Amino acid sequence: MDLEMKKNLASNWFKILQDSICHSIQKLEKSNAIFQSKSWKRNHKKDEGGGEFRILKNGKVFDKVGVNFSKVYGKFPQKFKKNIPGTQKDPSFWASGISVVMHLKNPLIPAMHFNTRYISTTRDWFGGGMDVTPSRIDRTEEKEFHNTLKKMCNRHDKNYYKIYKKWCDQYFYLPHRKEPRGIGGIFFDYKKGNFDKNFKFVRDVGITFEFIFNKIIKKKIKKKWSMKDKEAQYIKRGRYTEFNLLYDRGTKFGLQTGGNTEGILMSLPPTAKW
Amino acid sequence: MDLEMKKNLASNWFKILQDSICHSIQKLEKSNAIFQSKSWKRNHKKDEGGGEFRILKNGKVFDKVGVNFSKVYGKFPQKFKKNIPGTQKDPSFWASGISVVMHLKNPLIPAMHFNTRYISTTRDWFGGGMDVTPSRIDRTEEKEFHNTLKKMCNRHDKNYYKIYKKWCDQYFYLPHRKEPRGIGGIFFDYKKGNFDKNFKFVRDVGITFEFIFNKIIKKKIKKKWSMKDKEAQYIKRGRYTEFNLLYDRGTKFGLQTGGNTEGILMSLPPTAKW
């Protein structure tokens, strides 16, 4: 299969998934709160791609949820490219992806994050993952979440879960606080080689995320919570903000490659406390 | 004067100033909210200094204010030292400073920040400054603030104000939003040479900060505000958080040199919104 075909398949899938996830969320939300959509271009002088981000705020179920699609291309700036495989001789890149961050009104429901992407330089690869950040411990939920991920991974490769879970734990960690961001999940990157196999896996990650957030939210949507729970959630959201602004590679990548600031910082919680 | 003497003079001054500023704040606060003090050490195995931070939260006048003193020493980690003058051949350093960040309850009163420090490697220098971040425009306040700073600078050197104001504007800027953090102030660093002259200036910066925050707060302490003003303040505090976590050198310096996380992130607002 030629590279153009692969790029089209990947970015079309991310676009379809954005629609599907937004539809699921809107069904859960039920209230009058609806997604606001905004399309943006990376460069207004020449075509370097862009994207569409959709945000739903102040719902009955969701405090804030963003579903971001992008397809961007051009050349990496000098100082950024040393971290990207395959850009030593040619700084050109093409990248498409989808990312989702949801902050729920009910503080007993964890914040959830998901992302998948396909990147092409002189090489090409998939990356992505999902992770969950509760502000209150729930061992049953944690076990079910990891079990679902493990089963999904095992459908593709018996080695995936263990490696990608560990990668996730290492990535979503706040060294200055010596604490993990949440209860982990899976994280993978630089996934080269068999496009068909990898693309199948990436699609399954997206579909599984949709299954997982539906299940977690429906189970707890009517659970009573207290202001003490809400305060704990605000503090946890402060930690979430620290991680995203101090360490997150996607945030740095976006801000340094001229991405849309509003879209990139969509992941920040509606309210955080310290 | 020998170096040890200079270090003692500088750090003793920062310590005295911490007391004085806390006393001023406590007088403004009036309510039962009092400073909580916490002393910390950089290393529990060997002596590498430490500090004392004081925080007052949930007052009637102050939502949150932190007054941080530190005196730390040791060796810079490899990856950090390339940015610090005089550490090429010897990574040893000694640093002492005071920093203050205040977030007011009344959203018509700006957030205010001040810091002065004395650093010694194979060279030694002062740095510091202050800046003000309103969430509502107030041209009179802005003019008075800059006038006070200009007069103070002029007492020491007719060239200071222009240079340090510009440096401040360049430093407290959010490139991803193409907007300044606030209305600026003064910022200076690597101030070498005549210790007596520089130390005199640094003391004046501290005393002037005390004068300025007293004046600004007293003038507006009883001004009526609306929830709309408060919401604007929360959004501005989100920007403040972005700056501190994405760009602030002091935050990076602290987190990477094993400073006390609670003390370093003391500058973050009590509540921020996006």
Interface residues (C-beta under 8 A of the other chain):
Chain A: K64 H176 R177 Y234 G238 T241 E242 L245 L246 L255 T261 I264 L265 L268 P269 P270 T271 A272 K273 W274
Chain B: K64 H176 R177 Y234 G238 T241 E242 L245 L246 L255 T261 I264 L265 L268 P269 P270 T271 A272 K273 W274
